Amino acid sequence: MLLLDQLAVGFGAALAPANLLLGLVGVTLGTAIGVLPGLGPALTISMLLPLTFGLPPVGAFILFGGIYYGAMYGGSTTSILVRMPGEASSVMTALDGFEMTRQGRAGAALATAAVGSFVAGTFATAMLMLVAPALVEVALGFGPAEYCALMLFALTALGGLSGGSRAKGAFAICLGLALGTVGIDGQTGQPRFTFGVAGLLGGMNVVVVTVGLFAVGEVFWYAASRRAAGEARAAVAGPVRMTRDEWRRSWPAWTRGTLIGFFTGVLPGAGATVASFLSYAAERRAARRPDRFGRGAIEGVAGPEAANNASAGGSLVPLLALGVPGSGTTAVMLAAFQLYGLQPGPLLFTQDSTLVWGLIASLYVSNALLLVLNLPLIGLWVRLLRVPRPLLFAAVLAFSTLGVYTLNNNLFDVAVAYGLGVMAVALRRHAVPLAPIVLAVVLGPLLEQEFRRAMAISVGDPTVFLTRPVSAAILALTVLVAAGPVLLRAAASARAGLRHRLR
């Protein structure tokens, strides 16, 4: 009964006309920010902080929550329509979403993204409300060894996303890890792979890498490969809704993606990008026909989109319960709490319950607003495909350049993004997948940091990864994932040879 009373207080605050308007502004602005390559919720919230000083804390955080959830959805739009992820977490959506667009099924892809975002966001908010303290205790049990093992598992799982060539997938992962080492070593303070260029001392920003490889790279690829006349255009004759079969195939993917995304989001540092990659790998392994992935499988859109939205709710668990940010966006929200003189943690639930429960209730409202806002707009988004391709790509390149520049107001970041765009063209020419590079850039520095911490704690004893039960279990699963395809092929070959001898 106490929980229902607190939730009633929260909905009373969230449904106040002024706060409801702020929630609508937040989801609308967040969706637009997610669509634009290079701009993300963390950057948007940080830019809006000075403008929210006059707002009451409840209204400000309702606005921030709407931006966060809206941006998680908005990144799927350009991923599906023109293969340009607005967010790193939408990279996996682009693989099958864009193929669905090319087959005239853009409406179905956008619909499964919208409904999956609603389902996942609602579940994540409910879990945030019900089980936050217990999940925080589990997350606190993860030490450096467990985080290191989890990141190794995520990287290994990418071996199946390389379009059939595990060697090219491994090359992409190694390239991403190499890019992730650029910059100043966090422990020794020594510059690595900077070649005397001052702009590289800060390392490779994942937003710059994502925009460079996908947005700028897609524009350059179009410019280099399009025909001089009569270029192919994506069909838009397909329905702007999901068929009964697509609903049937999407529900299991939404469910798995929601669970993976939420529990991944609870782990500080894992975030939506890791969640979407893990979800895509899980969908491919659960599919009866994994060969359809990368060619327009709706499960490849439904799972990752549910995962990245659920991870947004999961990342709020350690923020509100412990005061520990679970992602870059929640790190900015932590700064916002401190600007208002508030300290997130267990005491916040008792000292300012209206704020906490108002924020939680507003996330339910934001999810409903996103569904109401975006489902009717699917037809409008699909009509963007009728815009002449040169104009569309010119606009994307302009927004990409603006987004990268506004990160640090630095032209060097723009040059890096353009250089990565040229590299993306060469990689696509040789069928090297781009998605593993992004995840490796995200996980590389974290993997190195957690490995060093684990070795320091164990005084250089590498068996620490095997003596801790959770770490050992994750590593065993990693070995199975890596060796599984080889063992299955060997078993199939043995069976074929046995049948041949019996004949």
Phi, psi and omega per residue, in radians:
M1 nan -0.659 3.134
L2 -1.078 -0.703 3.126
L3 -1.082 -0.746 3.135
L4 -1.160 -0.651 3.095
D5 -1.102 -0.753 3.140
Q6 -1.150 -0.695 3.124
L7 -1.168 -0.607 3.086
A8 -1.114 -0.700 3.072
V9 -1.078 -0.738 -3.140
G10 -1.098 -0.788 3.127
F11 -1.175 -0.543 3.054
G12 -1.063 -0.686 3.103
A13 -1.302 -0.757 -3.067
A14 -1.183 -0.554 -3.082
L15 -1.618 0.058 2.996
A16 -1.055 2.420 -3.017
P17 -0.889 -0.772 -3.116
A18 -1.133 -0.764 -3.129
N19 -1.224 -0.604 3.090
L20 -1.120 -0.690 3.082
L21 -1.118 -0.725 3.111
L22 -1.110 -0.674 3.089
G23 -1.098 -0.723 3.113
L24 -1.126 -0.750 3.084
V25 -1.076 -0.711 -3.119
G26 -1.099 -0.847 -3.102
V27 -1.202 -0.617 3.113
T28 -1.160 -0.828 3.129
L29 -1.144 -0.707 3.131
G30 -1.103 -0.714 3.104
T31 -1.094 -0.766 3.116
A32 -1.110 -0.698 3.135
I33 -1.151 -0.686 3.115
G34 -1.126 -0.574 -3.140
V35 -1.209 -0.644 -3.063
L36 -1.360 2.142 3.138
P37 -1.103 2.360 3.050
G38 1.691 -0.469 3.116
L39 -1.653 2.365 -3.102
G40 -2.326 3.055 -3.114
P41 -1.110 -0.632 -3.124
A42 -1.096 -0.815 3.136
L43 -1.128 -0.712 -3.109
T44 -1.129 -0.815 -3.134
I45 -1.102 -0.705 -3.141
S46 -1.134 -0.623 3.112
M47 -1.253 -0.521 -3.103
L48 -1.483 -0.228 -3.095
L49 -0.909 -0.848 -3.125
P50 -1.107 -0.431 -3.089
L51 -1.465 -0.189 -3.067
T52 -1.787 0.109 -3.098
F53 -1.073 -0.545 -3.114
G54 -1.428 -0.151 -3.127
L55 -1.485 2.641 2.973
P56 -1.149 2.649 -3.081
P57 -0.963 -0.696 -3.119
V58 -1.053 -0.829 -3.141
G59 -1.107 -0.701 -3.133
A60 -1.098 -0.781 -3.094
F61 -1.324 -0.441 2.987
I62 -1.145 -0.708 3.070
L63 -1.080 -0.803 -3.123
F64 -1.132 -0.718 3.112
G65 -1.087 -0.703 3.089
G66 -1.114 -0.703 3.100
I67 -1.100 -0.757 -3.104
Y68 -1.064 -0.898 -3.119
Y69 -1.192 -0.670 -3.139
G70 -1.120 -0.706 -3.134
A71 -1.176 -0.595 3.100
M72 -1.088 -0.628 3.093
Y73 -1.386 -0.747 -3.007
G74 -1.047 -0.524 -3.125
G75 -1.087 -0.337 -3.105
S76 -1.339 -0.404 -2.982
T77 -1.129 -0.972 3.134
T78 -1.250 -0.461 3.064
S79 -1.060 -0.749 -3.086
I80 -1.344 -0.742 -2.993
L81 -1.408 -0.732 -3.047
V82 -2.307 0.259 3.079
R83 1.054 0.686 3.122
M84 -2.250 1.674 -3.098
P85 -1.119 2.286 3.042
G86 -1.324 -0.409 3.134
E87 -2.324 2.677 3.100
A88 -1.052 -0.553 -3.133
S89 -1.230 -0.195 3.139
S90 -1.725 0.128 -3.130
V91 -1.039 -0.786 -3.086
M92 -1.188 -0.541 3.111
T93 -1.075 -0.582 -3.090
A94 -1.157 -0.483 -3.038
L95 -1.070 -0.911 -3.127
D96 -1.711 -0.484 3.139
G97 -1.066 -0.771 -3.132
F98 -1.205 -0.617 3.085
E99 -1.128 -0.645 3.068
M100 -1.111 -0.669 3.093
T101 -1.082 -0.749 -3.139
R102 -1.127 -0.427 3.125
Q103 -1.616 0.128 3.135
G104 1.430 0.322 -3.080
R105 -2.021 0.545 -3.123
A106 -1.077 -0.663 -3.140
G107 -1.063 -0.746 3.124
A108 -1.149 -0.686 3.131
A109 -1.123 -0.767 3.120
L110 -1.174 -0.606 3.132
A111 -1.181 -0.770 3.139
T112 -1.175 -0.536 3.063
A113 -1.180 -0.737 -3.119
A114 -1.175 -0.834 -3.117
V115 -1.190 -0.713 3.106
G116 -1.091 -0.663 3.092
S117 -1.109 -0.715 3.126
F118 -1.140 -0.842 -3.130
V119 -1.052 -0.845 -3.085
A120 -1.171 -0.748 -3.132
G121 -1.130 -0.682 3.119
T122 -1.164 -0.768 3.112
F123 -1.092 -0.782 -3.113
A124 -1.091 -0.676 3.121
T125 -1.167 -0.689 3.091
A126 -1.116 -0.724 3.121
M127 -1.173 -0.665 3.071
L128 -1.011 -0.689 -3.105
M129 -1.291 -0.634 -2.957
L130 -1.619 -0.734 -2.926
V131 -2.177 0.359 -3.108
A132 -0.966 -0.882 -3.090
P133 -1.052 -0.741 -3.125
A134 -1.150 -0.713 -3.133
L135 -1.183 -0.572 3.106
V136 -1.122 -0.683 3.115
E137 -1.096 -0.694 3.096
V138 -1.123 -0.780 -3.129
A139 -1.097 -0.638 3.130
L140 -1.172 -0.383 3.098
G141 -1.293 -0.187 3.097
F142 -1.430 2.026 3.061
G143 -1.779 -3.000 3.138
P144 -0.977 -0.692 -3.121
A145 -1.113 -0.729 -3.130
E146 -1.187 -0.727 3.110
Y147 -1.117 -0.714 3.129
C148 -1.082 -0.773 3.127
A149 -1.128 -0.700 3.129
L150 -1.097 -0.705 -3.141
M151 -1.224 -0.633 3.045
L152 -1.085 -0.696 3.108
F153 -1.094 -0.767 -3.139
A154 -1.073 -0.734 3.136
L155 -1.189 -0.689 3.139
T156 -1.157 -0.654 -3.138
A157 -1.077 -0.381 3.140
L158 -1.243 -0.220 -3.140
G159 -1.042 -0.472 -3.141
G160 -1.508 -0.015 -3.082
L161 -1.774 0.246 -2.989
S162 -1.700 0.338 3.070
G163 1.192 0.514 3.077
G164 1.783 -0.393 3.141
S165 -1.808 1.787 3.130
R166 -1.208 -0.501 3.130
A167 -1.132 -0.749 3.120
K168 -1.209 -0.612 3.055
G169 -1.104 -0.733 3.108
A170 -1.136 -0.666 3.100
F171 -1.105 -0.728 3.129
A172 -1.101 -0.719 3.119
I173 -1.101 -0.788 3.141
C174 -1.109 -0.671 3.097
L175 -1.112 -0.743 3.099
G176 -1.119 -0.717 3.098
L177 -1.097 -0.663 3.111
A178 -1.131 -0.748 3.096
L179 -1.110 -0.603 -3.140
G180 -1.204 -0.330 3.135
T181 -1.508 -0.154 -3.128
V182 -1.145 2.365 3.103
G183 2.142 -2.904 -3.112
I184 -1.482 2.278 3.086
D185 -1.119 2.198 -3.074
G186 -1.128 -0.407 -3.096
Q187 -1.726 -0.720 -3.092
T188 -1.669 -0.325 -3.107
G189 1.341 0.178 -3.128
Q190 -1.577 2.409 3.071
P191 -1.256 2.467 -3.124
R192 -2.232 2.226 3.074
F193 0.969 0.590 3.098
T194 -1.652 -0.331 3.087
F195 0.956 0.581 3.104
G196 1.337 0.121 -3.134
V197 -1.584 2.037 -3.054
A198 -1.095 -0.569 -3.105
G199 -1.150 -0.319 -3.132
L200 -1.598 -0.058 -3.093
L201 -1.116 -0.530 -3.136
G202 -1.423 -0.038 3.127
G203 1.518 -3.121 -3.130
M204 -1.614 1.958 3.078
N205 -1.212 2.294 -3.069
V206 -1.108 -0.517 3.094
V207 -1.169 -0.735 3.110
V208 -1.086 -0.756 -3.135
V209 -1.110 -0.798 -3.114
T210 -1.106 -0.846 -3.134
V211 -1.126 -0.729 -3.128
G212 -1.106 -0.823 -3.069
L213 -1.262 -0.682 -3.015
F214 -1.735 -0.993 -3.070
A215 -1.222 -1.037 -3.133
V216 -1.142 -0.713 3.132
G217 -1.069 -0.675 3.116
E218 -1.156 -0.694 3.097
V219 -1.104 -0.803 3.139
F220 -1.134 -0.671 3.124
W221 -1.118 -0.719 3.103
Y222 -1.092 -0.781 -3.122
A223 -1.128 -0.580 -3.079
A224 -1.462 -0.427 -2.970
S225 -2.003 -0.198 -3.068
R226 -1.234 2.650 3.129
R227 -1.366 2.681 -3.111
A228 -1.145 -0.491 -3.140
A229 -2.576 2.646 3.065
G230 1.121 0.679 -3.122
E231 -1.140 2.604 -3.120
A232 -1.218 2.518 3.125
R233 -2.185 2.453 3.115
A234 -1.113 2.377 3.124
A235 -1.263 2.593 3.107
V236 -2.215 0.397 -3.074
A237 -1.467 -0.195 -3.098
G238 -1.219 2.845 3.132
P239 -1.173 2.630 3.128
V240 -1.651 0.450 3.100
R241 -2.462 2.971 3.139
M242 -1.551 2.459 3.057
T243 -1.384 2.977 3.130
R244 -1.066 -0.702 3.124
D245 -1.136 -0.668 3.131
E246 -1.193 -0.627 3.025
W247 -1.065 -0.786 -3.108
R248 -1.088 -0.691 -3.123
R249 -1.367 -0.410 -3.078
S250 -1.410 -0.592 -3.035
W251 -1.016 -0.842 3.100
P252 -1.071 -0.641 3.136
A253 -1.174 -0.719 3.080
W254 -1.049 -0.748 -3.100
T255 -1.127 -0.870 3.141
R256 -1.114 -0.762 -3.131
G257 -1.103 -0.670 3.126
T258 -1.095 -0.814 -3.129
L259 -1.142 -0.800 3.131
I260 -1.083 -0.789 -3.086
G261 -1.126 -0.766 -3.090
F262 -1.151 -0.849 -3.077
F263 -1.244 -0.479 3.023
T264 -1.243 -0.685 3.140
G265 -1.125 -0.507 3.127
V266 -1.140 -0.531 -3.120
L267 -1.323 2.022 -3.122
P268 -1.022 2.266 3.094
G269 1.683 -0.356 -3.112
A270 -1.263 -1.065 2.946
G271 1.396 3.120 -3.040
A272 -1.202 -0.563 -3.121
T273 -1.108 -0.853 3.108
V274 -1.079 -0.727 -3.119
A275 -1.057 -0.762 -3.106
S276 -1.182 -0.644 3.110
F277 -1.159 -0.786 3.134
L278 -1.103 -0.680 3.134
S279 -1.132 -0.756 3.131
Y280 -1.083 -0.752 3.118
A281 -1.098 -0.695 3.128
A282 -1.138 -0.726 3.138
E283 -1.132 -0.688 -3.134
R284 -1.157 -0.650 -3.141
R285 -1.332 -0.472 3.140
A286 -1.472 -0.241 -3.039
A287 -1.296 2.530 3.042
R288 -1.241 -0.534 3.117
R289 -2.215 1.429 -3.130
P290 -1.130 -0.285 3.136
D291 -1.167 -0.307 3.123
R292 -1.317 -0.318 -3.117
F293 -1.236 2.393 -3.024
G294 1.541 -0.072 -3.133
R295 -2.170 0.243 3.092
G296 1.928 0.554 3.085
A297 -1.369 2.193 -3.092
I298 -1.167 -0.457 3.078
E299 -1.106 -0.521 3.122
G300 -1.240 -0.239 3.025
V301 -1.713 -0.775 -3.049
A302 -1.113 -0.806 -3.089
G303 -1.118 -0.993 -3.139
P304 -1.063 -0.645 3.131
E305 -1.169 -0.685 3.053
A306 -1.137 -0.686 -3.091
A307 -1.136 -0.797 -3.070
N308 -1.248 -0.491 3.064
N309 -1.323 -0.655 3.091
A310 -1.169 -0.585 -3.139
S311 -1.166 -0.461 3.092
A312 -1.107 -0.755 3.076
G313 -1.190 -0.679 3.128
G314 -1.100 -0.644 -3.113
S315 -1.212 -0.318 3.076
L316 -1.354 -0.284 -3.124
V317 -1.094 -1.005 3.131
P318 -1.140 -0.484 3.127
L319 -1.149 -0.900 -3.058
L320 -1.332 -0.604 -3.052
A321 -1.501 -0.521 -3.064
L322 -2.192 -0.251 -3.036
G323 1.382 0.342 3.138
V324 -1.905 2.063 -3.125
P325 -1.189 2.399 3.136
G326 -1.716 -0.085 -3.139
S327 -2.767 3.056 3.113
G328 -1.098 -0.666 -3.138
T329 -1.170 -0.765 3.129
T330 -1.209 -0.411 3.035
A331 -1.142 -0.702 3.077
V332 -1.182 -0.662 3.103
M333 -1.142 -0.577 3.058
L334 -1.092 -0.739 3.078
A335 -1.080 -0.644 3.105
A336 -1.140 -0.723 3.069
F337 -0.985 -0.802 -3.095
Q338 -1.169 -0.595 3.089
L339 -1.117 -0.533 3.096
Y340 -1.527 0.104 3.130
G341 1.303 0.450 -3.130
L342 -1.982 2.569 3.098
Q343 -2.112 1.896 3.119
P344 -1.048 2.587 -3.117
G345 2.635 -3.080 -3.092
P346 -0.992 -0.604 -3.099
L347 -1.238 -0.389 -3.118
L348 -1.110 -0.565 -3.119
F349 -1.155 -0.458 -3.135
T350 -1.753 -0.606 -3.067
Q351 -1.383 -0.570 -3.133
D352 -2.457 1.076 -3.056
S353 -1.138 -0.536 3.122
T354 -1.082 -0.701 3.118
L355 -1.139 -0.865 -3.078
V356 -1.104 -0.878 -3.087
W357 -1.304 -0.458 3.006
G358 -1.152 -0.694 3.089
L359 -1.141 -0.795 -3.133
I360 -1.084 -0.800 3.126
A361 -1.112 -0.632 -3.123
S362 -1.164 -0.468 3.097
L363 -1.180 -0.640 3.021
Y364 -1.072 -0.798 -3.118
V365 -1.132 -0.722 -3.138
S366 -1.075 -0.692 3.111
N367 -1.087 -0.771 3.121
A368 -1.130 -0.717 3.117
L369 -1.097 -0.683 3.122
L370 -1.089 -0.739 -3.141
L371 -1.138 -0.810 -3.141
V372 -1.125 -0.632 -3.098
L373 -1.284 -0.713 -2.933
N374 -1.653 -0.538 3.134
L375 -1.058 -0.787 3.102
P376 -1.175 -0.335 -3.091
L377 -1.543 -0.032 -3.087
I378 -1.039 -0.777 3.112
G379 -1.049 -0.654 3.113
L380 -1.153 -0.768 3.125
W381 -1.076 -0.722 -3.126
V382 -1.101 -0.591 -3.140
R383 -1.170 -0.279 3.056
L384 -1.046 -0.443 -3.136
L385 -1.178 -0.265 3.106
R386 -1.454 -0.196 3.069
V387 -1.146 2.359 3.110
P388 -0.899 2.320 -3.030
R389 -1.002 -0.734 3.123
P390 -1.030 -0.702 3.122
L391 -1.175 -0.731 -3.127
L392 -1.104 -0.795 -3.119
F393 -1.240 -0.566 3.073
A394 -1.117 -0.722 3.113
A395 -1.135 -0.736 3.134
V396 -1.097 -0.743 3.135
L397 -1.115 -0.663 3.117
A398 -1.147 -0.795 3.135
F399 -1.166 -0.639 3.110
S400 -1.108 -0.774 3.122
T401 -1.086 -0.774 3.127
L402 -1.104 -0.762 -3.121
G403 -1.097 -0.758 3.128
V404 -1.172 -0.707 -3.120
Y405 -1.125 -0.665 -3.082
T406 -1.266 -0.189 3.098
L407 -1.035 -0.869 -3.106
N408 -2.326 0.174 -3.050
N409 0.926 0.836 -2.994
N410 -2.324 2.132 3.119
L411 -1.217 -0.381 3.135
F412 -1.109 -0.644 3.094
D413 -1.085 -0.641 3.096
V414 -1.126 -0.739 3.122
A415 -1.099 -0.705 3.106
V416 -1.095 -0.768 3.137
A417 -1.072 -0.728 3.120
Y418 -1.173 -0.681 3.081
G419 -1.094 -0.720 3.082
L420 -1.165 -0.549 3.073
G421 -1.108 -0.724 3.071
V422 -1.110 -0.736 3.111
M423 -1.093 -0.659 3.133
A424 -1.084 -0.644 3.108
V425 -1.099 -0.777 3.122
A426 -1.115 -0.705 3.141
L427 -1.158 -0.746 3.112
R428 -1.144 -0.568 3.106
R429 -1.062 -0.550 -3.131
H430 -1.841 0.292 3.039
A431 1.065 0.594 3.055
V432 -1.550 2.182 -3.103
P433 -1.175 2.501 -3.111
L434 -1.622 -0.518 -3.054
A435 -1.018 -0.770 3.134
P436 -1.055 -0.466 3.141
I437 -1.114 -0.750 -3.102
V438 -1.098 -0.829 -3.124
L439 -1.133 -0.654 3.126
A440 -1.149 -0.627 3.079
V441 -1.145 -0.658 3.120
V442 -1.201 -0.804 -3.004
L443 -1.508 -0.415 -3.067
G444 -0.935 -0.977 3.133
P445 -1.092 -0.650 3.123
L446 -1.187 -0.701 3.114
L447 -1.075 -0.792 3.122
E448 -1.104 -0.750 -3.115
Q449 -1.122 -0.806 -3.124
E450 -1.211 -0.609 3.088
F451 -1.108 -0.768 3.125
R452 -1.115 -0.704 3.124
R453 -1.122 -0.767 -3.139
A454 -1.082 -0.728 3.136
M455 -1.203 -0.603 3.114
A456 -1.184 -0.723 -3.141
I457 -1.136 -0.670 -3.108
S458 -1.538 0.111 -3.124
V459 0.979 0.813 3.047
G460 1.403 0.195 -3.126
D461 -1.582 1.914 -3.079
P462 -1.244 -0.234 3.141
T463 -1.248 -0.072 3.114
V464 -1.038 -0.502 3.138
F465 -1.281 -0.331 -3.123
L466 -1.799 -0.399 -3.114
T467 -1.457 -0.337 3.074
R468 -1.568 2.135 -2.971
P469 -1.003 -0.801 -3.091
V470 -1.131 -0.786 3.120
S471 -1.066 -0.770 -3.136
A472 -1.110 -0.695 3.139
A473 -1.136 -0.733 3.128
I474 -1.142 -0.712 3.119
L475 -1.145 -0.659 3.093
A476 -1.112 -0.719 3.087
L477 -1.120 -0.640 3.098
T478 -1.082 -0.761 3.116
V479 -1.098 -0.718 3.118
L480 -1.106 -0.729 3.130
V481 -1.122 -0.704 -3.116
A482 -1.243 -0.733 -3.065
A483 -1.537 -0.279 -3.064
G484 -0.945 -0.948 -3.130
P485 -1.024 -0.681 3.134
V486 -1.130 -0.778 -3.139
L487 -1.147 -0.677 3.126
L488 -1.137 -0.720 3.106
R489 -1.134 -0.719 3.121
A490 -1.102 -0.719 3.127
A491 -1.144 -0.712 3.119
A492 -1.125 -0.702 3.111
S493 -1.134 -0.688 3.123
A494 -1.138 -0.728 3.120
R495 -1.117 -0.708 3.125
A496 -1.118 -0.718 3.102
G497 -1.140 -0.658 3.114
L498 -1.152 -0.730 3.104
R499 -1.084 -0.714 -3.123
H500 -1.089 -0.719 -3.130
R501 -1.206 -0.637 3.141
L502 -1.172 -0.511 3.094
R503 -1.252 nan nan
